[in-house]
């Protein structure tokens, strides 16, 4: 996947805030969803929220909405009042507003009176401890070119009868540990693992390489087609094409509250916004979190509390 151009600045800031929220909220099961649609409490009308969080807290799920504003001047009272009114209408437990330039005093006082958290994320030219201005990426991806499934000779009549007209993409494989998935996905994972072999270190972009995957050791595994179960193949013979690119991603630095810094940039080759979040610990050390986001995240609709969130077009 590639992207033709960088997203707008405000979207980069929103994605950076989402990455920071992921690094700060480490409770197992936490969801951080950029560009979410959250229903109003009374009308169920969906309203867009820049970043939405679900955090498990014992028997219930805490729901938080974050609005992000990328403006060069502090947010004033009228705009903060509008955001407060919006957040308080939504089916949320807490609301938060993040501003790149901070807030006026009257806006801060109004937010505090209404229980809305305020944060500032400021873009800085030269962070005081990390001077990195770009990140070097070495991207190695593989493409499946050919997949041949090899069965025992005595199994071929049954295989032909059961799998007639079946595409390889429809075959499902279950391993002896119970894990299951598409046979193609298993073959791709094996190809990625094969890239670590020293004899393949010479490969260049667009080079073809092959691998024979012996399945005889997967006792208890099985294969399935739409018509039913098949014998586990003896082996797979696979051809792959390597896609190898190097890229320098320019990083912008942002400074948040409570010792949080974020360094973010867009990889055009990977099609991702890459963000490194640095969190200052109480002992003076820093914890680094690496995260990637879709630069243009699709809208996700948040359902009522008794239902799960599902992505929408």
NULUM-994999 format. One record per residue (C-alpha): residue in one letter; x, y, z; residue number from 1. Coordinates in Angstrom, 2 decimals. Example, Ala and Ser with C-alpha at 12.3 -4.5 7.8 and 13.67 -1.06 7.14 Angstrom:
BEGIN
<residu = A	px = 12.30	py = -4.50	pz = 7.80	num = 1>
<residu = S	px = 13.67	py = -1.06	pz = 7.14	num = 2>
***
This chain:
BEGIN
<residu = X	px = 0.00	py = 0.00	pz = 0.00	num = 1>
<residu = X	px = 1.22	py = 3.49	pz = -0.84	num = 2>
<residu = X	px = -0.20	py = 6.95	pz = -0.39	num = 3>
<residu = X	px = 0.14	py = 9.69	pz = -2.95	num = 4>
<residu = X	px = 0.48	py = 12.58	pz = -0.52	num = 5>
<residu = X	px = 0.56	py = 13.55	pz = 3.11	num = 6>
<residu = X	px = -2.72	py = 13.99	pz = 4.97	num = 7>
<residu = X	px = -3.61	py = 17.52	pz = 6.13	num = 8>
<residu = X	px = -1.86	py = 18.85	pz = 9.21	num = 9>
<residu = X	px = -4.95	py = 18.60	pz = 11.42	num = 10>
<residu = X	px = -5.32	py = 14.90	pz = 10.61	num = 11>
<residu = X	px = -1.65	py = 14.27	pz = 11.46	num = 12>
<residu = X	px = -2.24	py = 15.93	pz = 14.85	num = 13>
<residu = X	px = -5.38	py = 13.84	pz = 15.47	num = 14>
<residu = X	px = -3.52	py = 10.61	pz = 14.67	num = 15>
<residu = X	px = -0.67	py = 11.70	pz = 16.94	num = 16>
<residu = X	px = -3.13	py = 12.22	pz = 19.80	num = 17>
<residu = X	px = -4.56	py = 8.73	pz = 19.14	num = 18>
<residu = X	px = -1.04	py = 7.26	pz = 19.30	num = 19>
<residu = X	px = -0.38	py = 9.06	pz = 22.60	num = 20>
<residu = X	px = -3.64	py = 7.71	pz = 24.05	num = 21>
<residu = X	px = -2.59	py = 4.15	pz = 23.11	num = 22>
<residu = X	px = 0.73	py = 4.58	pz = 24.92	num = 23>
<residu = X	px = -0.89	py = 6.04	pz = 28.06	num = 24>
<residu = X	px = -3.82	py = 3.62	pz = 28.37	num = 25>
<residu = X	px = -2.26	py = 0.21	pz = 28.94	num = 26>
<residu = X	px = -5.27	py = -1.56	pz = 30.47	num = 27>
<residu = X	px = -5.83	py = -4.89	pz = 28.70	num = 28>
<residu = X	px = -8.75	py = -4.66	pz = 26.30	num = 29>
<residu = X	px = -8.52	py = -0.90	pz = 25.77	num = 30>
<residu = X	px = -9.66	py = 0.33	pz = 22.35	num = 31>
<residu = X	px = -8.48	py = 3.59	pz = 20.80	num = 32>
<residu = X	px = -10.46	py = 4.48	pz = 17.67	num = 33>
<residu = X	px = -9.72	py = 7.59	pz = 15.58	num = 34>
<residu = X	px = -12.52	py = 9.22	pz = 13.58	num = 35>
<residu = X	px = -15.42	py = 7.62	pz = 15.48	num = 36>
<residu = X	px = -19.16	py = 8.26	pz = 15.31	num = 37>
<residu = X	px = -20.69	py = 8.25	pz = 18.81	num = 38>
<residu = X	px = -24.46	py = 8.34	pz = 19.47	num = 39>
<residu = X	px = -26.12	py = 11.10	pz = 21.45	num = 40>
<residu = X	px = -27.64	py = 9.98	pz = 24.75	num = 41>
<residu = X	px = -31.23	py = 10.98	pz = 23.94	num = 42>
<residu = X	px = -31.64	py = 10.94	pz = 20.16	num = 43>
<residu = X	px = -29.10	py = 8.22	pz = 19.17	num = 44>
<residu = X	px = -27.95	py = 10.59	pz = 16.39	num = 45>
<residu = X	px = -24.33	py = 9.78	pz = 15.52	num = 46>
<residu = X	px = -21.78	py = 12.58	pz = 15.97	num = 47>
<residu = X	px = -18.16	py = 12.54	pz = 14.82	num = 48>
<residu = X	px = -15.47	py = 12.41	pz = 17.54	num = 49>
<residu = X	px = -11.78	py = 12.77	pz = 16.70	num = 50>
<residu = X	px = -10.57	py = 10.01	pz = 19.07	num = 51>
<residu = X	px = -12.74	py = 7.56	pz = 21.01	num = 52>
<residu = X	px = -11.57	py = 5.29	pz = 23.84	num = 53>
<residu = X	px = -13.11	py = 2.27	pz = 25.53	num = 54>
<residu = X	px = -11.31	py = 1.24	pz = 28.74	num = 55>
<residu = X	px = -12.43	py = -1.81	pz = 30.77	num = 56>
<residu = X	px = -13.00	py = -0.86	pz = 34.42	num = 57>
<residu = X	px = -14.23	py = -3.88	pz = 36.33	num = 58>
<residu = X	px = -17.82	py = -4.76	pz = 35.38	num = 59>
<residu = X	px = -18.30	py = -1.89	pz = 32.92	num = 60>
<residu = X	px = -16.61	py = -0.16	pz = 29.97	num = 61>
<residu = X	px = -15.45	py = 3.44	pz = 30.40	num = 62>
<residu = X	px = -16.16	py = 5.53	pz = 27.29	num = 63>
<residu = X	px = -14.10	py = 8.65	pz = 26.58	num = 64>
<residu = X	px = -14.37	py = 11.13	pz = 23.71	num = 65>
<residu = X	px = -11.46	py = 13.36	pz = 22.68	num = 66>
<residu = X	px = -11.83	py = 16.41	pz = 20.45	num = 67>
<residu = X	px = -8.61	py = 17.73	pz = 18.86	num = 68>
<residu = X	px = -8.08	py = 21.25	pz = 17.53	num = 69>
<residu = X	px = -5.01	py = 22.20	pz = 15.47	num = 70>
<residu = X	px = -5.01	py = 25.99	pz = 15.65	num = 71>
<residu = X	px = -2.19	py = 28.50	pz = 16.00	num = 72>
<residu = X	px = -3.98	py = 30.47	pz = 18.73	num = 73>
<residu = X	px = -5.44	py = 29.29	pz = 22.07	num = 74>
<residu = X	px = -9.02	py = 28.04	pz = 21.96	num = 75>
<residu = X	px = -11.35	py = 30.72	pz = 23.28	num = 76>
<residu = X	px = -14.49	py = 30.46	pz = 25.36	num = 77>
<residu = X	px = -17.12	py = 30.27	pz = 22.56	num = 78>
<residu = X	px = -15.41	py = 27.36	pz = 20.79	num = 79>
<residu = X	px = -14.77	py = 25.47	pz = 24.03	num = 80>
<residu = X	px = -18.41	py = 26.00	pz = 25.04	num = 81>
<residu = X	px = -19.52	py = 24.43	pz = 21.75	num = 82>
<residu = X	px = -17.25	py = 21.42	pz = 22.28	num = 83>
<residu = X	px = -18.43	py = 21.02	pz = 25.89	num = 84>
<residu = X	px = -22.07	py = 21.06	pz = 24.77	num = 85>
<residu = X	px = -21.33	py = 18.44	pz = 22.09	num = 86>
<residu = X	px = -19.39	py = 16.12	pz = 24.40	num = 87>
<residu = X	px = -22.03	py = 16.30	pz = 27.15	num = 88>
<residu = X	px = -24.75	py = 15.27	pz = 24.66	num = 89>
<residu = X	px = -22.88	py = 12.12	pz = 23.64	num = 90>
<residu = X	px = -23.10	py = 8.71	pz = 25.29	num = 91>
<residu = X	px = -19.73	py = 9.15	pz = 27.02	num = 92>
<residu = X	px = -18.46	py = 8.94	pz = 30.58	num = 93>
<residu = X	px = -15.74	py = 11.58	pz = 30.15	num = 94>
<residu = X	px = -14.80	py = 14.22	pz = 27.60	num = 95>
<residu = X	px = -11.41	py = 15.70	pz = 26.73	num = 96>
<residu = X	px = -10.30	py = 18.57	pz = 24.49	num = 97>
<residu = X	px = -6.76	py = 18.72	pz = 23.08	num = 98>
<residu = X	px = -5.43	py = 21.98	pz = 21.63	num = 99>
<residu = X	px = -2.14	py = 22.57	pz = 19.85	num = 100>
<residu = X	px = -1.97	py = 26.15	pz = 21.17	num = 101>
<residu = X	px = -3.61	py = 25.78	pz = 24.57	num = 102>
<residu = X	px = -6.67	py = 27.60	pz = 25.92	num = 103>
<residu = X	px = -7.64	py = 31.05	pz = 27.13	num = 104>
<residu = X	px = -8.19	py = 31.45	pz = 30.88	num = 105>
<residu = X	px = -11.95	py = 31.82	pz = 30.55	num = 106>
<residu = X	px = -12.13	py = 28.70	pz = 28.33	num = 107>
<residu = X	px = -10.12	py = 26.69	pz = 30.87	num = 108>
<residu = X	px = -12.37	py = 27.81	pz = 33.72	num = 109>
<residu = X	px = -15.50	py = 26.81	pz = 31.81	num = 110>
<residu = X	px = -14.09	py = 23.38	pz = 30.99	num = 111>
<residu = X	px = -13.15	py = 22.80	pz = 34.64	num = 112>
<residu = X	px = -16.65	py = 23.74	pz = 35.79	num = 113>
<residu = X	px = -18.09	py = 21.14	pz = 33.43	num = 114>
<residu = X	px = -15.64	py = 18.34	pz = 34.23	num = 115>
<residu = X	px = -14.00	py = 18.37	pz = 30.77	num = 116>
<residu = X	px = -10.30	py = 17.52	pz = 30.72	num = 117>
<residu = X	px = -8.00	py = 19.87	pz = 28.80	num = 118>
<residu = X	px = -4.65	py = 18.96	pz = 27.28	num = 119>
<residu = X	px = -2.13	py = 20.77	pz = 25.13	num = 120>
<residu = X	px = 0.05	py = 19.18	pz = 22.46	num = 121>
<residu = X	px = 2.59	py = 21.68	pz = 21.12	num = 122>
<residu = X	px = 4.74	py = 21.23	pz = 18.03	num = 123>
<residu = X	px = 8.40	py = 21.86	pz = 18.89	num = 124>
<residu = X	px = 11.28	py = 22.47	pz = 16.51	num = 125>
<residu = X	px = 14.01	py = 20.98	pz = 18.70	num = 126>
<residu = X	px = 13.08	py = 18.56	pz = 21.49	num = 127>
<residu = X	px = 15.35	py = 18.96	pz = 24.50	num = 128>
<residu = X	px = 16.48	py = 15.33	pz = 24.62	num = 129>
<residu = X	px = 16.00	py = 13.65	pz = 21.22	num = 130>
<residu = X	px = 17.47	py = 15.30	pz = 18.15	num = 131>
<residu = X	px = 16.22	py = 12.76	pz = 15.58	num = 132>
<residu = X	px = 14.58	py = 14.49	pz = 12.62	num = 133>
<residu = X	px = 13.99	py = 11.43	pz = 10.43	num = 134>
<residu = X	px = 13.56	py = 7.68	pz = 10.63	num = 135>
<residu = X	px = 15.17	py = 5.19	pz = 8.26	num = 136>
<residu = X	px = 12.81	py = 2.41	pz = 7.16	num = 137>
<residu = X	px = 13.87	py = -0.83	pz = 5.51	num = 138>
<residu = X	px = 10.63	py = -2.33	pz = 4.16	num = 139>
<residu = X	px = 10.68	py = -6.00	pz = 3.13	num = 140>
<residu = X	px = 7.34	py = -7.44	pz = 2.02	num = 141>
<residu = X	px = 6.54	py = -10.59	pz = 0.08	num = 142>
<residu = X	px = 3.96	py = -11.40	pz = -2.58	num = 143>
<residu = X	px = 2.61	py = -14.91	pz = -3.15	num = 144>
<residu = X	px = 3.28	py = -15.83	pz = -6.79	num = 145>
<residu = X	px = 2.47	py = -19.56	pz = -6.87	num = 146>
<residu = X	px = 1.22	py = -22.13	pz = -4.36	num = 147>
<residu = X	px = 1.26	py = -25.85	pz = -5.07	num = 148>
<residu = X	px = -0.40	py = -28.23	pz = -2.58	num = 149>
<residu = X	px = 1.11	py = -31.74	pz = -2.57	num = 150>
<residu = X	px = -0.90	py = -34.74	pz = -1.28	num = 151>
<residu = X	px = -0.04	py = -38.42	pz = -0.94	num = 152>
<residu = X	px = -0.78	py = -40.29	pz = -4.21	num = 153>
<residu = X	px = -3.45	py = -42.46	pz = -2.58	num = 154>
<residu = X	px = -5.27	py = -39.32	pz = -1.36	num = 155>
<residu = X	px = -5.61	py = -37.68	pz = -4.78	num = 156>
<residu = X	px = -8.96	py = -39.30	pz = -5.81	num = 157>
<residu = X	px = -10.65	py = -38.05	pz = -2.61	num = 158>
<residu = X	px = -9.03	py = -34.63	pz = -2.92	num = 159>
<residu = X	px = -10.16	py = -34.22	pz = -6.54	num = 160>
<residu = X	px = -13.71	py = -35.25	pz = -5.67	num = 161>
<residu = X	px = -13.99	py = -32.93	pz = -2.67	num = 162>
<residu = X	px = -12.11	py = -29.88	pz = -3.96	num = 163>
<residu = X	px = -13.27	py = -29.74	pz = -7.57	num = 164>
<residu = X	px = -13.69	py = -26.08	pz = -8.54	num = 165>
<residu = X	px = -12.27	py = -24.85	pz = -5.23	num = 166>
<residu = X	px = -9.85	py = -21.93	pz = -5.32	num = 167>
<residu = X	px = -6.68	py = -22.05	pz = -3.23	num = 168>
<residu = X	px = -7.86	py = -18.89	pz = -1.50	num = 169>
<residu = X	px = -10.85	py = -20.86	pz = -0.13	num = 170>
<residu = X	px = -8.75	py = -23.48	pz = 1.64	num = 171>
<residu = X	px = -8.58	py = -23.24	pz = 5.44	num = 172>
<residu = X	px = -5.84	py = -24.83	pz = 7.51	num = 173>
<residu = X	px = -6.00	py = -25.77	pz = 11.19	num = 174>
<residu = X	px = -2.71	py = -26.44	pz = 12.98	num = 175>
<residu = X	px = -2.13	py = -29.05	pz = 15.66	num = 176>
<residu = X	px = -2.36	py = -26.32	pz = 18.34	num = 177>
<residu = X	px = -5.89	py = -25.41	pz = 17.26	num = 178>
<residu = X	px = -5.02	py = -22.20	pz = 15.41	num = 179>
<residu = X	px = -6.79	py = -21.87	pz = 12.07	num = 180>
<residu = X	px = -6.77	py = -19.52	pz = 9.11	num = 181>
<residu = X	px = -6.44	py = -19.32	pz = 5.35	num = 182>
<residu = X	px = -3.86	py = -21.63	pz = 3.82	num = 183>
<residu = X	px = -2.51	py = -18.65	pz = 1.86	num = 184>
<residu = X	px = -1.94	py = -16.72	pz = 5.10	num = 185>
<residu = X	px = -0.01	py = -19.69	pz = 6.51	num = 186>
<residu = X	px = 2.13	py = -19.85	pz = 3.36	num = 187>
<residu = X	px = 2.85	py = -16.10	pz = 3.52	num = 188>
<residu = X	px = 3.89	py = -16.36	pz = 7.18	num = 189>
<residu = X	px = 6.30	py = -19.15	pz = 6.26	num = 190>
<residu = X	px = 7.72	py = -17.00	pz = 3.47	num = 191>
<residu = X	px = 8.37	py = -14.11	pz = 5.86	num = 192>
<residu = X	px = 10.16	py = -16.54	pz = 8.18	num = 193>
<residu = X	px = 12.23	py = -17.85	pz = 5.26	num = 194>
<residu = X	px = 13.60	py = -14.34	pz = 4.63	num = 195>
<residu = X	px = 15.65	py = -14.71	pz = 7.81	num = 196>
<residu = X	px = 17.73	py = -17.50	pz = 6.27	num = 197>
<residu = X	px = 21.29	py = -16.46	pz = 5.49	num = 198>
<residu = X	px = 21.17	py = -17.92	pz = 1.97	num = 199>
<residu = X	px = 18.45	py = -15.40	pz = 1.05	num = 200>
<residu = X	px = 20.32	py = -12.34	pz = 2.33	num = 201>
<residu = X	px = 21.35	py = -11.44	pz = -1.24	num = 202>
<residu = X	px = 17.79	py = -10.95	pz = -2.49	num = 203>
<residu = X	px = 16.91	py = -7.65	pz = -4.17	num = 204>
<residu = X	px = 13.63	py = -5.91	pz = -4.93	num = 205>
<residu = X	px = 11.41	py = -7.99	pz = -7.29	num = 206>
<residu = X	px = 13.54	py = -11.13	pz = -6.90	num = 207>
<residu = X	px = 11.68	py = -14.47	pz = -6.87	num = 208>
<residu = X	px = 12.48	py = -17.13	pz = -4.26	num = 209>
<residu = X	px = 10.92	py = -20.49	pz = -3.45	num = 210>
<residu = X	px = 10.32	py = -22.60	pz = -0.38	num = 211>
<residu = X	px = 9.12	py = -26.15	pz = 0.24	num = 212>
<residu = X	px = 7.07	py = -26.34	pz = 3.45	num = 213>
<residu = X	px = 6.98	py = -29.82	pz = 4.99	num = 214>
<residu = X	px = 3.64	py = -30.38	pz = 6.73	num = 215>
<residu = X	px = 4.26	py = -33.95	pz = 7.91	num = 216>
<residu = X	px = 5.28	py = -32.68	pz = 11.35	num = 217>
<residu = X	px = 1.90	py = -31.00	pz = 11.92	num = 218>
<residu = X	px = 0.26	py = -34.06	pz = 13.44	num = 219>
<residu = X	px = -3.36	py = -33.32	pz = 14.27	num = 220>
<residu = X	px = -3.60	py = -30.51	pz = 11.72	num = 221>
<residu = X	px = -6.25	py = -30.47	pz = 9.03	num = 222>
<residu = X	px = -7.30	py = -28.82	pz = 5.79	num = 223>
<residu = X	px = -10.82	py = -27.81	pz = 4.83	num = 224>
<residu = X	px = -12.52	py = -26.72	pz = 1.61	num = 225>
<residu = X	px = -16.11	py = -25.43	pz = 1.19	num = 226>
<residu = X	px = -17.32	py = -29.02	pz = 0.61	num = 227>
<residu = X	px = -15.76	py = -30.42	pz = 3.75	num = 228>
<residu = X	px = -12.51	py = -31.68	pz = 5.31	num = 229>
<residu = X	px = -9.48	py = -32.74	pz = 3.27	num = 230>
<residu = X	px = -6.39	py = -34.74	pz = 4.22	num = 231>
<residu = X	px = -3.50	py = -32.67	pz = 5.51	num = 232>
<residu = X	px = -1.11	py = -32.10	pz = 2.55	num = 233>
<residu = X	px = 2.32	py = -33.66	pz = 2.61	num = 234>
<residu = X	px = 3.94	py = -30.35	pz = 1.66	num = 235>
<residu = X	px = 3.51	py = -26.98	pz = 0.02	num = 236>
<residu = X	px = 5.70	py = -25.67	pz = -2.78	num = 237>
<residu = X	px = 5.57	py = -21.86	pz = -2.84	num = 238>
<residu = X	px = 7.04	py = -19.12	pz = -4.99	num = 239>
<residu = X	px = 7.32	py = -15.60	pz = -3.59	num = 240>
<residu = X	px = 8.31	py = -12.19	pz = -4.95	num = 241>
<residu = X	px = 10.24	py = -9.84	pz = -2.66	num = 242>
<residu = X	px = 9.31	py = -6.16	pz = -2.49	num = 243>
<residu = X	px = 12.18	py = -4.26	pz = -0.87	num = 244>
<residu = X	px = 12.24	py = -0.49	pz = -0.38	num = 245>
<residu = X	px = 14.19	py = 1.88	pz = 1.81	num = 246>
<residu = X	px = 12.78	py = 5.22	pz = 2.88	num = 247>
<residu = X	px = 13.64	py = 8.21	pz = 5.05	num = 248>
<residu = X	px = 10.60	py = 9.42	pz = 6.96	num = 249>
<residu = X	px = 10.80	py = 13.01	pz = 8.19	num = 250>
<residu = X	px = 9.63	py = 13.39	pz = 11.78	num = 251>
<residu = X	px = 7.74	py = 16.21	pz = 13.42	num = 252>
<residu = X	px = 8.02	py = 16.52	pz = 17.21	num = 253>
<residu = X	px = 5.15	py = 17.22	pz = 19.59	num = 254>
<residu = X	px = 5.32	py = 17.86	pz = 23.31	num = 255>
<residu = X	px = 2.39	py = 16.87	pz = 25.49	num = 256>
<residu = X	px = 1.66	py = 17.07	pz = 29.18	num = 257>
<residu = X	px = 3.11	py = 14.91	pz = 31.96	num = 258>
<residu = X	px = 6.44	py = 14.30	pz = 30.21	num = 259>
<residu = X	px = 4.99	py = 12.89	pz = 26.99	num = 260>
<residu = X	px = 6.69	py = 13.54	pz = 23.64	num = 261>
<residu = X	px = 5.65	py = 12.22	pz = 20.24	num = 262>
<residu = X	px = 7.68	py = 12.00	pz = 17.03	num = 263>
<residu = X	px = 5.60	py = 11.33	pz = 13.94	num = 264>
<residu = X	px = 5.95	py = 11.09	pz = 10.17	num = 265>
<residu = X	px = 4.27	py = 9.64	pz = 7.08	num = 266>
<residu = X	px = 5.68	py = 6.62	pz = 5.23	num = 267>
<residu = X	px = 4.52	py = 6.88	pz = 1.62	num = 268>
<residu = X	px = 5.86	py = 3.42	pz = 0.79	num = 269>
<residu = X	px = 4.14	py = 1.74	pz = 3.73	num = 270>
<residu = X	px = 1.04	py = 3.92	pz = 3.65	num = 271>
<residu = X	px = 1.20	py = 4.51	pz = 7.40	num = 272>
<residu = X	px = 1.65	py = 7.34	pz = 9.86	num = 273>
<residu = X	px = 4.45	py = 6.23	pz = 12.16	num = 274>
<residu = X	px = 4.54	py = 7.66	pz = 15.68	num = 275>
<residu = X	px = 7.06	py = 7.08	pz = 18.45	num = 276>
<residu = X	px = 5.70	py = 8.16	pz = 21.84	num = 277>
<residu = X	px = 8.21	py = 8.81	pz = 24.62	num = 278>
<residu = X	px = 6.84	py = 8.75	pz = 28.17	num = 279>
<residu = X	px = 8.95	py = 10.09	pz = 31.05	num = 280>
<residu = X	px = 8.89	py = 7.72	pz = 34.05	num = 281>
<residu = X	px = 9.20	py = 8.72	pz = 37.70	num = 282>
<residu = X	px = 12.78	py = 7.37	pz = 37.88	num = 283>
<residu = X	px = 13.93	py = 9.63	pz = 35.05	num = 284>
<residu = X	px = 13.95	py = 6.93	pz = 32.34	num = 285>
<residu = X	px = 11.82	py = 7.08	pz = 29.20	num = 286>
<residu = X	px = 9.55	py = 4.39	pz = 27.78	num = 287>
<residu = X	px = 9.22	py = 4.36	pz = 23.98	num = 288>
<residu = X	px = 6.08	py = 3.10	pz = 22.23	num = 289>
<residu = X	px = 6.04	py = 2.54	pz = 18.46	num = 290>
<residu = X	px = 2.64	py = 2.72	pz = 16.77	num = 291>
<residu = X	px = 1.27	py = 2.97	pz = 13.24	num = 292>
<residu = X	px = -2.00	py = 4.44	pz = 12.00	num = 293>
<residu = X	px = -3.87	py = 4.75	pz = 8.74	num = 294>
<residu = X	px = -3.19	py = 8.39	pz = 7.73	num = 295>
<residu = X	px = -6.82	py = 8.63	pz = 6.58	num = 296>
<residu = X	px = -8.74	py = 6.41	pz = 9.04	num = 297>
<residu = X	px = -12.21	py = 5.39	pz = 7.91	num = 298>
<residu = X	px = -15.11	py = 6.37	pz = 10.13	num = 299>
<residu = X	px = -16.06	py = 3.82	pz = 12.80	num = 300>
<residu = X	px = -19.57	py = 3.82	pz = 14.22	num = 301>
<residu = X	px = -19.81	py = 3.27	pz = 17.99	num = 302>
<residu = X	px = -22.99	py = 1.38	pz = 18.86	num = 303>
<residu = X	px = -25.05	py = 1.45	pz = 22.02	num = 304>
<residu = X	px = -23.30	py = 0.11	pz = 25.11	num = 305>
<residu = X	px = -24.82	py = -3.35	pz = 24.76	num = 306>
<residu = X	px = -23.38	py = -3.76	pz = 21.25	num = 307>
<residu = X	px = -19.92	py = -3.86	pz = 19.75	num = 308>
<residu = X	px = -18.37	py = -1.13	pz = 17.60	num = 309>
<residu = X	px = -18.32	py = -1.92	pz = 13.89	num = 310>
<residu = X	px = -16.46	py = -0.06	pz = 11.12	num = 311>
<residu = X	px = -18.55	py = 1.72	pz = 8.51	num = 312>
<residu = X	px = -17.81	py = 2.81	pz = 4.98	num = 313>
***
